[in-house]
């Protein structure tokens, strides 16, 4: 029988919160940032090597990678939250089963998703807004990306649990090795071998395979638990707990797919009746969303880096440390959001120019998209931390509601209504409308949970006196 690790031996319970968050959040930020840069790097090289139609084609394929990441994060973050909480409760054997089941589950799901996508790639790309002008390039890029989905998903899921196991630097390294390969190979395949979007896709998949290998090698090296063959046998109850804990992460990411599919189609429809045409709004707004994903990656890195600290201490009923970790992560997230806001509002053209040498109407719409769509991005940091915090303390339903509200409940009606009055610009205004309403909801939920935490802390402090 495995020896349980006493709470006092864990750095989650003893190390200063600020230093602990720094140690876990920085590698987590880098790892998620690197993951987001896969698509950004492709966009930059494709923009210079193929042109904005190539970027438009990759934007149409992008939602399938978001779906894959959503499923991977649901299983990986759910497994990580399960691991942290069970270790905090001292249930090492249960935690071990959670790790094994999460790895087995993401393997099955990733293979099924890849097969479905490759079999139905043409209608799926149509659903995501492919126009006749973009279809052939999107099919070339998408088929290769589809082959790499299992490698990307399994490595992303394992990485979440590696961070929760107390090895954030290793998780960071596994992502960086893939990104470095992608950056090196992209210009080689695109400019040397003249392979266009296919070359960019091949470079991406090679990087994902490298990250997968490095992540998989860690499995027998887990420090807090030691997964054996039995722990990889799928168990309905364990998988249910993992999926429940990770539901918020899934909704956050999957909702982005719905948003992108809806936005792409609306931009094509309303753009066609404007001076910009269909392809310019679709391509420019796709770049805005991908650049925004960089900010989201940093915010998620801060939040997920803090997640095991919050989860362990909540499970161990050390509510003072939970409160401190929440406060620090909120401050850090807001600083990042405000810096991003200043760049998007006052220097958008410097970002646009990274993705190719275009001019005229394209640049005009791209600048407009940055300034309008990301107008209230300073509120995003608060929403992101609130959702992950609720997930970390075992409140997945509230976390899921918060994630669902921004992307679906608020965004979709606004996207359907505003363009009727404002045309193609109305699609852009859905961003600040959804951000503002979601912030109010997250503020209410977090205040409620914070008051609950204060009550628990007070009762815990008074307990010895009552005794």
Secondary structure, 3 states (H helix, E strand, C coil): CCCCCCHHHCHHHHCCHHHHHHHHHHHHHHHHHHHHHHHHHHHHHHHHHCCHHHHHHHHHHHHHHHHHHHHHHHHHHHHHHHHHHHHHCCCHHHHHHHHHHHHHHHHHHHHHHHHHHHHCHHHHHHHCCCCCCCHHHHHHHHHHHHHHHHHHHHHHHHHHHHHHCCCHHHHHHHHHHHHHHHHHHHHHHHHHCCCHHHHHHHHHHHHHHHHHHHHHHHHHHCCCCCCCHHHHCCCHHHHHHHHHHCHHHHHHHHHHHHHHHHHHHHHHHHHHCCCCHHHHHHHHHHHHHHHHHHHHHHHHHHHHHHHHHHHHHHHCCCHHHHHHHHHHHHHHHHHHHHHHHHHHHHCHHHHHHHHCCCCCHHHHHHHHHHHHHCCCHHHHHHHHHHHHHHHHCCCHHHHHHHHHHHHHHHHHHHHHHHHHHHCHHHHHHHHHHHHHHHHHHHHHHHHHHHHHHHHHHHHHHHHHHHC
